[in-house]
């Protein structure tokens, strides 16, 4: 079994690797990819602007919660027993919450445009 601090290291390393590979996929060239990576991992004045917080914080929280739920479900074999009525009642609330957290005036990004 790994020590607890190694689990934290593994999660941070996985997130770093995912962001880096995702940047390689999105960049038009290696030069532009290097610029994007340097802007992500090197501190620049300005930081997060207020309009970025509405997008960034929910996205980061979703990643953290998803990783934690995956850990509970697949590693610890946890199961949540919930009635069908409660499950279907929660769907509208989840949709409303996601709509509130969605940035205003955002256009969805489509990877492959034909």
N, CA and C atoms as an extended XYZ file, in Angstrom:
342
Properties=species:S:1:pos:R:3:atomname:S:1:resname:S:1:resid:I:1 pbc="F F F"
N         0.842       -1.192        0.000 N   UNK     1
C         0.000        0.000        0.000 CA  UNK     1
C         0.881        1.247        0.000 C   UNK     1
N         0.421        2.256       -0.720 N   UNK     2
C         1.175        3.513       -0.792 CA  UNK     2
C         0.900        4.371        0.425 C   UNK     2
N         1.866        5.193        0.724 N   UNK     3
C         1.661        6.150        1.809 CA  UNK     3
C         0.654        7.204        1.347 C   UNK     3
N        -0.083        7.831        2.299 N   UNK     4
C        -1.113        8.810        1.908 CA  UNK     4
C        -0.580        9.966        1.066 C   UNK     4
N         0.627       10.450        1.346 N   UNK     5
C         1.144       11.578        0.560 CA  UNK     5
C         1.456       11.171       -0.879 C   UNK     5
N         1.689        9.874       -1.116 N   UNK     6
C         1.915        9.417       -2.487 CA  UNK     6
C         0.624        9.476       -3.297 C   UNK     6
N        -0.526        9.250       -2.659 N   UNK     7
C        -1.802        9.365       -3.369 CA  UNK     7
C        -2.013       10.793       -3.842 C   UNK     7
N        -1.678       11.768       -3.008 N   UNK     8
C        -1.797       13.179       -3.397 CA  UNK     8
C        -0.867       13.464       -4.563 C   UNK     8
N         0.353       12.957       -4.504 N   UNK     9
C         1.304       13.153       -5.595 CA  UNK     9
C         0.770       12.550       -6.888 C   UNK     9
N         0.186       11.351       -6.813 N   UNK    10
C        -0.350       10.704       -8.011 CA  UNK    10
C        -1.473       11.522       -8.638 C   UNK    10
N        -2.366       12.076       -7.809 N   UNK    11
C        -3.474       12.882       -8.326 CA  UNK    11
C        -2.941       14.148       -8.994 C   UNK    11
N        -2.003       14.828       -8.344 N   UNK    12
C        -1.441       16.056       -8.915 CA  UNK    12
C        -0.704       15.748      -10.215 C   UNK    12
N         0.060       14.661      -10.243 N   UNK    13
C         0.780       14.281      -11.458 CA  UNK    13
C        -0.194       13.954      -12.589 C   UNK    13
N        -1.272       13.237      -12.280 N   UNK    14
C        -2.260       12.891      -13.298 CA  UNK    14
C        -2.935       14.139      -13.855 C   UNK    14
N        -3.303       15.087      -12.992 N   UNK    15
C        -3.922       16.324      -13.463 CA  UNK    15
C        -2.953       17.122      -14.342 C   UNK    15
N        -1.675       17.183      -13.921 N   UNK    16
C        -0.655       17.887      -14.714 CA  UNK    16
C        -0.510       17.246      -16.085 C   UNK    16
N        -0.430       15.922      -16.119 N   UNK    17
C        -0.269       15.209      -17.384 CA  UNK    17
C        -1.491       15.398      -18.285 C   UNK    17
N        -2.691       15.358      -17.704 N   UNK    18
C        -3.913       15.538      -18.481 CA  UNK    18
C        -3.986       16.926      -19.094 C   UNK    18
N        -3.657       17.947      -18.312 N   UNK    19
C        -3.687       19.320      -18.824 CA  UNK    19
C        -2.664       19.495      -19.932 C   UNK    19
N        -1.478       18.931      -19.748 N   UNK    20
C        -0.426       19.081      -20.747 CA  UNK    20
C        -0.798       18.384      -22.052 C   UNK    20
N        -1.296       17.158      -21.977 N   UNK    21
C        -1.676       16.427      -23.187 CA  UNK    21
C        -2.871       17.102      -23.861 C   UNK    21
N        -3.829       17.585      -23.069 N   UNK    22
C        -4.962       18.307      -23.644 CA  UNK    22
C        -4.533       19.567      -24.370 C   UNK    22
N        -3.510       20.227      -23.854 N   UNK    23
C        -2.989       21.420      -24.516 CA  UNK    23
C        -2.322       21.044      -25.831 C   UNK    23
N        -1.598       19.938      -25.844 N   UNK    24
C        -0.971       19.485      -27.092 CA  UNK    24
C        -2.031       19.205      -28.152 C   UNK    24
N        -3.143       18.643      -27.729 N   UNK    25
C        -4.213       18.309      -28.666 CA  UNK    25
C        -4.849       19.563      -29.255 C   UNK    25
N        -4.996       20.608      -28.427 N   UNK    26
C        -5.697       21.819      -28.866 CA  UNK    26
C        -4.812       22.780      -29.643 C   UNK    26
N        -3.510       22.730      -29.454 N   UNK    27
C        -2.616       23.726      -30.049 CA  UNK    27
C        -2.461       23.504      -31.549 C   UNK    27
N        -2.286       24.614      -32.261 N   UNK    28
C        -2.104       24.541      -33.712 CA  UNK    28
C        -0.691       24.087      -34.076 C   UNK    28
N         0.298       24.453      -33.260 N   UNK    29
C         1.682       24.072      -33.518 CA  UNK    29
C         2.390       23.887      -32.182 C   UNK    29
N         3.576       23.324      -32.237 N   UNK    30
C         4.337       23.126      -31.006 CA  UNK    30
C         4.753       24.454      -30.380 C   UNK    30
N         4.992       25.469      -31.225 N   UNK    31
C         5.353       26.783      -30.698 CA  UNK    31
C         4.195       27.376      -29.902 C   UNK    31
N         2.990       27.306      -30.465 N   UNK    32
C         1.823       27.829      -29.753 CA  UNK    32
C         1.512       26.991      -28.511 C   UNK    32
N         1.778       25.699      -28.596 N   UNK    33
C         1.563       24.854      -27.426 CA  UNK    33
C         2.501       25.265      -26.291 C   UNK    33
N         3.760       25.524      -26.613 N   UNK    34
C         4.719       25.935      -25.584 CA  UNK    34
C         4.293       27.262      -24.945 C   UNK    34
N         3.774       28.171      -25.739 N   UNK    35
C         3.299       29.457      -25.207 CA  UNK    35
C         2.122       29.223      -24.270 C   UNK    35
N         1.191       28.350      -24.673 N   UNK    36
C         0.026       28.068      -23.836 CA  UNK    36
C         0.442       27.422      -22.522 C   UNK    36
N         1.349       26.459      -22.590 N   UNK    37
C         1.797       25.783      -21.370 CA  UNK    37
C         2.529       26.749      -20.451 C   UNK    37
N         3.367       27.611      -21.016 N   UNK    38
C         4.103       28.552      -20.164 CA  UNK    38
C         3.149       29.542      -19.501 C   UNK    38
N         2.074       29.912      -20.179 N   UNK    39
C         1.114       30.826      -19.565 CA  UNK    39
C         0.279       30.124      -18.495 C   UNK    39
N         0.103       28.798      -18.613 N   UNK    40
C        -0.679       28.071      -17.615 CA  UNK    40
C         0.121       27.804      -16.350 C   UNK    40
N         1.395       27.481      -16.491 N   UNK    41
C         2.164       27.018      -15.346 CA  UNK    41
C         3.133       28.048      -14.788 C   UNK    41
N         3.222       29.220      -15.384 N   UNK    42
C         4.110       30.270      -14.887 CA  UNK    42
C         3.244       31.452      -14.469 C   UNK    42
N         3.530       32.022      -13.300 N   UNK    43
C         2.730       33.128      -12.786 CA  UNK    43
C         2.895       34.369      -13.667 C   UNK    43
N         1.781       35.001      -13.996 N   UNK    44
C         1.763       36.261      -14.738 CA  UNK    44
C         0.901       37.243      -13.964 C   UNK    44
N         1.229       38.511      -14.049 N   UNK    45
C         0.389       39.520      -13.401 CA  UNK    45
C        -0.997       39.498      -14.020 C   UNK    45
N        -1.972       39.817      -13.238 N   UNK    46
C        -3.354       39.831      -13.719 CA  UNK    46
C        -4.153       38.713      -13.091 C   UNK    46
N        -3.596       37.523      -13.100 N   UNK    47
C        -4.267       36.391      -12.457 CA  UNK    47
C        -5.656       36.152      -12.998 C   UNK    47
N        -6.505       35.593      -12.152 N   UNK    48
C        -7.889       35.332      -12.543 CA  UNK    48
C        -8.699       36.614      -12.495 C   UNK    48
N        -9.387       36.873      -13.549 N   UNK    49
C       -10.299       38.008      -13.556 CA  UNK    49
C       -11.662       37.515      -13.074 C   UNK    49
N       -12.492       38.413      -12.558 N   UNK    50
C       -13.762       37.965      -11.962 CA  UNK    50
C       -14.630       37.112      -12.877 C   UNK    50
N       -14.649       37.399      -14.176 N   UNK    51
C       -15.507       36.606      -15.055 CA  UNK    51
C       -14.976       35.184      -15.222 C   UNK    51
N       -13.689       34.961      -14.937 N   UNK    52
C       -13.132       33.611      -15.041 CA  UNK    52
C       -13.541       32.741      -13.858 C   UNK    52
N       -13.845       33.372      -12.731 N   UNK    53
C       -14.175       32.610      -11.540 CA  UNK    53
C       -15.470       31.827      -11.717 C   UNK    53
N       -16.426       32.393      -12.443 N   UNK    54
C       -17.707       31.714      -12.639 CA  UNK    54
C       -17.534       30.443      -13.474 C   UNK    54
N       -16.532       30.422      -14.340 N   UNK    55
C       -16.268       29.238      -15.140 CA  UNK    55
C       -15.258       28.325      -14.462 C   UNK    55
N       -14.185       28.907      -13.955 N   UNK    56
C       -13.065       28.120      -13.450 CA  UNK    56
C       -13.354       27.352      -12.188 C   UNK    56
N       -13.942       27.995      -11.204 N   UNK    57
C       -14.169       27.328       -9.922 CA  UNK    57
C       -15.128       26.142      -10.056 C   UNK    57
N       -16.288       26.277      -10.731 N   UNK    58
C       -17.140       25.086      -10.895 CA  UNK    58
C       -16.451       23.966      -11.671 C   UNK    58
N       -15.649       24.307      -12.677 N   UNK    59
C       -14.958       23.265      -13.446 CA  UNK    59
C       -13.955       22.527      -12.567 C   UNK    59
N       -13.186       23.263      -11.773 N   UNK    60
C       -12.213       22.630      -10.878 CA  UNK    60
C       -12.920       21.784       -9.824 C   UNK    60
N       -14.020       22.301       -9.273 N   UNK    61
C       -14.769       21.537       -8.272 CA  UNK    61
C       -15.353       20.257       -8.870 C   UNK    61
N       -15.841       20.319      -10.107 N   UNK    62
C       -16.385       19.118      -10.754 CA  UNK    62
C       -15.295       18.059      -10.941 C   UNK    62
N       -14.100       18.481      -11.313 N   UNK    63
C       -12.995       17.533      -11.484 CA  UNK    63
C       -12.644       16.888      -10.148 C   UNK    63
N       -12.544       17.703       -9.092 N   UNK    64
C       -12.190       17.173       -7.774 CA  UNK    64
C       -13.272       16.216       -7.270 C   UNK    64
N       -14.535       16.611       -7.388 N   UNK    65
C       -15.635       15.757       -6.923 CA  UNK    65
C       -15.698       14.475       -7.748 C   UNK    65
N       -15.497       14.580       -9.051 N   UNK    66
C       -15.505       13.393       -9.904 CA  UNK    66
C       -14.400       12.413       -9.552 C   UNK    66
N       -13.202       12.935       -9.287 N   UNK    67
C       -12.101       12.060       -8.878 CA  UNK    67
C       -12.414       11.379       -7.543 C   UNK    67
N       -12.964       12.142       -6.604 N   UNK    68
C       -13.264       11.578       -5.293 CA  UNK    68
C       -14.366       10.513       -5.384 C   UNK    68
N       -15.413       10.798       -6.172 N   UNK    69
C       -16.483        9.807       -6.339 CA  UNK    69
C       -15.967        8.557       -7.047 C   UNK    69
N       -15.114        8.741       -8.044 N   UNK    70
C       -14.508        7.588       -8.708 CA  UNK    70
C       -13.678        6.750       -7.747 C   UNK    70
N       -12.951        7.418       -6.867 N   UNK    71
C       -12.166        6.717       -5.848 CA  UNK    71
C       -13.080        5.915       -4.928 C   UNK    71
N       -14.174        6.539       -4.477 N   UNK    72
C       -15.092        5.831       -3.573 CA  UNK    72
C       -15.767        4.653       -4.268 C   UNK    72
N       -16.202        4.849       -5.506 N   UNK    73
C       -16.959        3.814       -6.213 CA  UNK    73
C       -16.055        2.661       -6.645 C   UNK    73
N       -14.899        2.969       -7.236 N   UNK    74
C       -14.085        1.913       -7.832 CA  UNK    74
C       -13.021        1.354       -6.889 C   UNK    74
N       -12.460        2.185       -6.024 N   UNK    75
C       -11.424        1.698       -5.114 CA  UNK    75
C       -12.022        1.139       -3.824 C   UNK    75
N       -12.970        1.850       -3.250 N   UNK    76
C       -13.551        1.450       -1.971 CA  UNK    76
C       -14.831        0.636       -2.123 C   UNK    76
N       -15.310        0.468       -3.356 N   UNK    77
C       -16.518       -0.311       -3.647 CA  UNK    77
C       -17.747        0.200       -2.892 C   UNK    77
N       -17.871        1.510       -2.760 N   UNK    78
C       -19.029        2.105       -2.084 CA  UNK    78
C       -20.209        2.146       -3.043 C   UNK    78
N       -21.409        1.968       -2.501 N   UNK    79
C       -22.621        2.050       -3.300 CA  UNK    79
C       -23.611        2.953       -2.587 C   UNK    79
N       -24.312        3.744       -3.355 N   UNK    80
C       -25.317        4.645       -2.800 CA  UNK    80
C       -26.690        4.100       -3.165 C   UNK    80
N       -27.431        3.690       -2.157 N   UNK    81
C       -28.791        3.169       -2.380 CA  UNK    81
C       -29.754        4.340       -2.241 C   UNK    81
N       -30.423        4.686       -3.353 N   UNK    82
C       -31.363        5.796       -3.357 CA  UNK    82
C       -32.613        5.345       -4.109 C   UNK    82
N       -33.760        5.779       -3.643 N   UNK    83
C       -35.008        5.358       -4.298 CA  UNK    83
C       -35.139        6.024       -5.660 C   UNK    83
N       -35.905        5.408       -6.529 N   UNK    84
C       -36.111        5.972       -7.861 CA  UNK    84
C       -36.783        7.331       -7.789 C   UNK    84
N       -37.728        7.470       -6.874 N   UNK    85
C       -38.433        8.740       -6.732 CA  UNK    85
C       -37.454        9.862       -6.349 C   UNK    85
N       -36.581        9.593       -5.388 N   UNK    86
C       -35.610       10.608       -4.970 CA  UNK    86
C       -34.633       10.923       -6.100 C   UNK    86
N       -34.228        9.903       -6.843 N   UNK    87
C       -33.293       10.121       -7.943 CA  UNK    87
C       -33.900       11.024       -9.011 C   UNK    87
N       -35.120       10.726       -9.432 N   UNK    88
C       -35.744       11.516      -10.487 CA  UNK    88
C       -36.185       12.891       -9.988 C   UNK    88
N       -36.372       13.046       -8.690 N   UNK    89
C       -36.687       14.356       -8.132 CA  UNK    89
C       -35.452       15.248       -8.122 C   UNK    89
N       -34.281       14.654       -7.965 N   UNK    90
C       -33.039       15.442       -7.917 CA  UNK    90
C       -32.597       15.944       -9.298 C   UNK    90
N       -33.020       15.297      -10.372 N   UNK    91
C       -32.597       15.704      -11.713 CA  UNK    91
C       -32.925       17.162      -12.034 C   UNK    91
N       -34.164       17.628      -11.814 N   UNK    92
C       -34.443       19.039      -12.128 CA  UNK    92
C       -33.583       20.006      -11.305 C   UNK    92
N       -33.338       19.663      -10.037 N   UNK    93
C       -32.490       20.534       -9.216 CA  UNK    93
C       -31.052       20.561       -9.728 C   UNK    93
N       -30.558       19.416      -10.181 N   UNK    94
C       -29.206       19.369      -10.739 CA  UNK    94
C       -29.122       20.199      -12.019 C   UNK    94
N       -30.147       20.128      -12.844 N   UNK    95
C       -30.157       20.901      -14.088 CA  UNK    95
C       -30.194       22.394      -13.784 C   UNK    95
N       -31.019       22.801      -12.840 N   UNK    96
C       -31.098       24.222      -12.470 CA  UNK    96
C       -29.762       24.699      -11.905 C   UNK    96
N       -29.127       23.884      -11.066 N   UNK    97
C       -27.824       24.258      -10.505 CA  UNK    97
C       -26.782       24.425      -11.614 C   UNK    97
N       -26.763       23.501      -12.562 N   UNK    98
C       -25.817       23.616      -13.673 CA  UNK    98
C       -26.116       24.843      -14.537 C   UNK    98
N       -27.385       25.154      -14.726 N   UNK    99
C       -27.738       26.341      -15.501 CA  UNK    99
C       -27.297       27.623      -14.797 C   UNK    99
N       -27.399       27.642      -13.477 N   UNK   100
C       -26.958       28.826      -12.722 CA  UNK   100
C       -25.452       28.989      -12.824 C   UNK   100
N       -24.718       27.884      -12.800 N   UNK   101
C       -23.256       27.957      -12.851 CA  UNK   101
C       -22.710       28.139      -14.259 C   UNK   101
N       -23.558       28.000      -15.274 N   UNK   102
C       -23.094       28.165      -16.648 CA  UNK   102
C       -22.823       29.637      -16.931 C   UNK   102
N       -21.679       29.937      -17.531 N   UNK   103
C       -21.367       31.337      -17.838 CA  UNK   103
C       -22.377       31.931      -18.818 C   UNK   103
N       -22.672       33.195      -18.600 N   UNK   104
C       -23.575       33.892      -19.505 CA  UNK   104
C       -22.856       34.184      -20.819 C   UNK   104
N       -23.589       34.187      -21.893 N   UNK   105
C       -23.084       34.542      -23.219 CA  UNK   105
C       -21.938       33.641      -23.676 C   UNK   105
N       -21.944       32.387      -23.259 N   UNK   106
C       -20.913       31.446      -23.692 CA  UNK   106
C       -21.410       30.668      -24.893 C   UNK   106
N       -20.542       30.473      -25.856 N   UNK   107
C       -20.848       29.655      -27.014 CA  UNK   107
C       -20.136       28.317      -26.828 C   UNK   107
N       -20.827       27.197      -26.983 N   UNK   108
C       -20.158       25.914      -26.777 CA  UNK   108
C       -19.037       25.699      -27.776 C   UNK   108
N       -17.949       25.130      -27.295 N   UNK   109
C       -16.807       24.844      -28.156 CA  UNK   109
C       -16.979       23.463      -28.769 C   UNK   109
N       -16.817       23.373      -30.079 N   UNK   110
C       -16.925       22.097      -30.783 CA  UNK   110
C       -15.547       21.812      -31.380 C   UNK   110
N       -14.978       20.658      -31.034 N   UNK   111
C       -13.652       20.312      -31.516 CA  UNK   111
C       -13.598       20.203      -33.028 C   UNK   111
N       -14.526       19.433      -33.582 N   UNK   112
C       -14.468       19.146      -35.001 CA  UNK   112
C       -15.618       19.845      -35.701 C   UNK   112
N       -15.309       20.874      -36.429 N   UNK   113
C       -16.332       21.620      -37.157 CA  UNK   113
C       -16.261       21.206      -38.626 C   UNK   113
N       -17.398       20.805      -39.161 N   UNK   114
C       -17.433       20.352      -40.548 CA  UNK   114
C       -18.092       21.385      -41.416 C   UNK   114
